[in-house]
């Protein structure tokens, strides 16, 4: 589980790993490395985008079948 702030441009910032399983296998770091690829709809105030929204994203890694 990764938590990030959403900027007014829709970018993910100040991301942290909230939960990782199994721990110590690098999945948290891999999830953080993905965050620049995400674009979110920013929070708005008076119809204008602003910094400050927070997103919690569950990231699951699976082996291909």
C-alpha positions as CSV (number, residue, x, y, z in Angstrom):
1,X,0.0,0.0,0.0
2,X,1.5,3.3,-1.1
3,X,0.2,6.7,0.1
4,X,1.0,9.9,-1.9
5,X,0.0,13.5,-2.0
6,X,-1.5,14.6,-5.3
7,X,-0.1,17.9,-6.8
8,X,-2.2,20.4,-8.6
9,X,-0.7,19.0,-11.8
10,X,-1.9,15.5,-10.9
11,X,1.5,14.1,-10.1
12,X,2.2,11.9,-7.1
13,X,4.5,13.4,-4.5
14,X,5.9,12.6,-1.1
15,X,5.0,8.9,-1.5
16,X,5.6,6.4,1.3
17,X,5.1,2.7,1.6
18,X,2.4,2.1,4.3
19,X,2.3,-1.7,4.0
20,X,4.5,-4.3,2.3
21,X,4.1,-8.0,2.1
22,X,6.3,-9.9,2.2
23,X,8.7,-7.4,3.8
24,X,12.3,-7.0,2.8
25,X,11.8,-8.4,-0.8
26,X,11.9,-5.0,-2.5
27,X,8.2,-4.8,-3.4
28,X,7.8,-1.5,-1.6
29,X,10.7,0.1,-3.4
30,X,9.4,-1.2,-6.7
31,X,5.9,0.3,-6.0
32,X,7.5,3.7,-5.2
33,X,9.4,3.5,-8.4
34,X,6.1,3.2,-10.3
35,X,4.6,6.4,-8.8
36,X,6.0,8.8,-11.5
37,X,4.0,6.9,-14.1
38,X,0.6,7.7,-12.3
39,X,-1.5,10.7,-13.1
40,X,-4.4,11.6,-10.9
41,X,-7.2,14.1,-11.0
42,X,-6.2,16.8,-8.5
43,X,-8.4,18.3,-5.8
44,X,-10.1,21.5,-6.9
45,X,-11.0,24.6,-5.0
46,X,-13.3,27.2,-6.6
47,X,-13.0,25.2,-9.8
48,X,-9.2,25.4,-9.9
49,X,-6.8,22.5,-9.3
50,X,-4.9,22.7,-6.0
51,X,-2.2,20.7,-4.2
52,X,-3.2,18.6,-1.2
53,X,-5.2,15.6,-2.1
54,X,-4.0,12.3,-0.7
55,X,-4.3,8.9,-2.5
56,X,-3.7,5.5,-1.0
57,X,-3.0,3.0,-3.8
58,X,-2.8,-0.8,-3.4
59,X,-0.1,-2.2,-5.7
60,X,0.0,-5.9,-6.4
61,X,2.8,-7.7,-8.2
62,X,1.9,-11.0,-9.8
63,X,3.8,-13.5,-11.9
64,X,2.6,-13.9,-15.5
65,X,0.6,-17.0,-16.2
